[in-house]
Amino acid sequence: MASKETTLRRSSRIRRQLKKVANGRPRLSVHRTSKNIYVQVIDDANGRTLAAASTLEKDLKGTLKTGADTAAATAVGKLIAERASKAGVKEVVFDRGAYIYHGRIKALAEAAREGGLNF
């Protein structure tokens, strides 16, 4: 298990690399816990959240068996793509944080791509 210090260092390293290649695109930031998954589209230039979704929302919570599986991540990915397109966002950079691109993170990313987000 990685320590909190190691996790913070890894996520900041990834975020630093994303800022170099972002070219003004908003950041699709993912946070994963053992019970839920959260995602935001963040405009770093203005410091604003443009769209957000999580497994804690009422319309998703009733339909999902649990908030901590790939089915839940896929549902959240589709929802964030829909909300981002309503906010006028088509191009983003994917910020996976300190998590490896595998399992729930990969399922969320693929669902967001299918929903119309480009990254």
N, C-alpha and C positions, 0 to 999 in steps of 0.2 A: 504494500500500500504506500503510495507516494505521500510525502508530508505536505502540509499546506504550503510551506515555503517553496517546495519543488513545483507544486501545481501552479502557484502564482507566477513563478519564473517562466514556466513553460507557456502559460496563456499569454503573458506579456510579450514573450518572444514571438509567438504566432501573430499577435496583434500588431507588433512592430513591422513584421514582414508584410502584413496586409495593407498597412498604411502606405507602403512604398508602391504597391501595385493598384491601389484603389482608384486613382484618377477621378476622385470626386464621387464615386459610386457609394451608395449607402452600404452599411454592414449588416449582414444577417447573422445575428449573434445567438448562439444556442447555449442553454444552461440545462443540465441534466442532473436529477437527483434520483435516489433509489425508488421514489414513488411517483414522480411526475417529470414532465419535460416542458421547458419554456423556450420561446423564441421571440426575438424582436428584430425589426428592421430599424436601424439607427442611422441618422444623418449626423456624422461626426463633425462636419463643418459647422452646423448650427447647434449641435448638442441636443437634438430632439429625437424622440421615438416616433417613427412614422406609422408603424403597425406592430401589433403584438398578438400572440396567441399562446395558449397553454392547455394542458389537460385538465385544468381546474375549472374551465368555463362550463356553465350549466348545460349548454347544448351538446358539448362533447362528453361531459362526465356521465350523463345518463346512457349514452350509447356504447361506451367503452367498458370492457371487463376490468381493466386496470389501466392506470396512467403510466405504467412502467414497462411497456412492451413495444415491439416494432409496429403493431397495429395502431397503437396510440400515437406513435411518432409519425406514422404515415398520415393519420387524420390531421394532426397539427401542421404538418408540412403543406397539405392541401389548403388548410384554412389560412395559413400565413401567406401563401401565394395569392389567394383570392383577395385578402385584405390589402396586400401590397399593391396589387393591380388597381384596386379602388383608389389607393393613395397616389397612383401615377408612377409607381416604381416597377421597372422591368429588369434592370441590371443591378446586381448586388455583388458584393464579395462575401464569401462564406467564412464566418468566424466560428470554428469548431471549439474554440477555447482550448482547454488542456486535454480534451477528449480525443481519442483516436477515431479516425474515419471508419467506423465499423458499427454494426448492429443498429441501435436506435438512431445514432447520428447519421449514418448512411441512409437509413429508411426515410428520415425527415428530409434530407437533402434531395433524394431522388423524387419524393412526392412534391417538393417545392418546384423542382425542375419541370415535372409533368404539369404542374399547375400554371406554368408560364414564366417563372423567374429564370433569368439567365445568369449563371456563374460558373 
